[in-house]
Amino acid sequence: MVLESVRDSMVLGWKQPKVTGGTEITGYYVNYREVVGGVPGKWMEANIKAISERAYRIQNLKENMVYQFQVAAANLAGVGTPSLPSQPFKCEEWTIAVPGPPHDVTCTEVRKDSLVLLWKEPVYTGRSPIAGYYVDMKETEAKEEHWRSVNEKPLQKKFLKIGGLKEGVSYVFRVRATNQAGVGKPSNVTDPVIAETRPGTKEMVVDVDDNGVISLNFESDQVSPNSKFVWSKDYEPIEDDSRLNIDTKGGKSKATFKDLGEDDLGIYSCIVTDSDGVSSSHTIDEEEMKRLLALSHERKFPTVPLASELAVEILEKGEVRFWLQAEKLSGNAKANFVFNDKEIFNGE
């Protein structure tokens, strides 16, 4: 669909192909052609190098000319078959006050009763800034009048976890943006998605090891040689590695916090590319952070159970011996002795 139009260019948006040929998509090629009097002309290339985003501005178009577009996906095996030609669009300056449609609406973390919907903001924002978003849904086979809004108030974020789904039922979704002038046109409708937890689905696990190190762990047995584990915070790619270390080996990936704090609050998600939608997430809010930090401190500085209380034994020549017995100590255990708030060492 067209996401924005001005006098000499248009922004085109599209969905990811359902079939990828077994390997990860590396980019897209866009073609366009003029349509004069209802008769289409010759296809022309809009981009020579493949683009990774699912939106692209086609430049140097003719004002008031009608155009059609098609998109072809590419992977390591080559360039695939182009999509069917789009409907004709007239290249003209948009002057509407409301926003254009959001784009790249996708479903992730699909389970038997919930899923997470993601989208990108409109390219054309209208005459005032975007104020929020409305998410609509309906059962796939339901008629158009059965669309209903999931949220009453506009969302400020570009993601939403939708619960209350019926297991085994197929749904479709769309998103509308709003600004001071009103609500804009809806996005493209998503591909139908069935509410189901697929066999072998694994959830993200939070772990605190014996050294008090806090990490998020995700694994999958559905990875291919080209699969990648992509981590996000609040569903935006993690580009700043100053807070996390990410380590991936085979079908397992671990995100380790360097120093968990308030800057780390958010929803952490992981998607396995070139898979059948393998994904999961874990939310770290203030309560969860406090729990993890308390557990980390407990693991770093564990309370050692004692077999006996501190005992005092008076020896010859005025010497005094203090001793106690622990039930169990690891090989890494170390004992420190403190007298009158001062640590003492052997021989003192």
Buried (B, 14 or more C-beta within 10 A) or exposed (E): BBBBBBEBEBBBBBBEBEEBBEBBBBBBBBBBBBBEEEEBEEBEEBBEEBBEEBBBBBEEBEEEBBBBBBBBBBBEEEBBEBBEBBEBBEBBEEEEEBBBBBBBBBBBBBBBEBBBBBBBBBBBBBEEEBBBBBBBBBBBEBEEEEBEEBEEEBBEEBBBEBEEBEEEBBBBBBBBBBBEBEBBBBBBBBBEBBBBEEEEBBEBEBEBEEEBBBBBBBBBEBBEEBBBBBBBBBBEEBEEEEBBEBEBEEBEBBBBBEEBEEEBBBBBBBBBBBBEBBBBBBBBEEEBBEBBBEBBEEBEEEEEEEEEEEEEEEEEEEEEEEEEEEEEEEEEEEEEEEEEEEEEEEEE
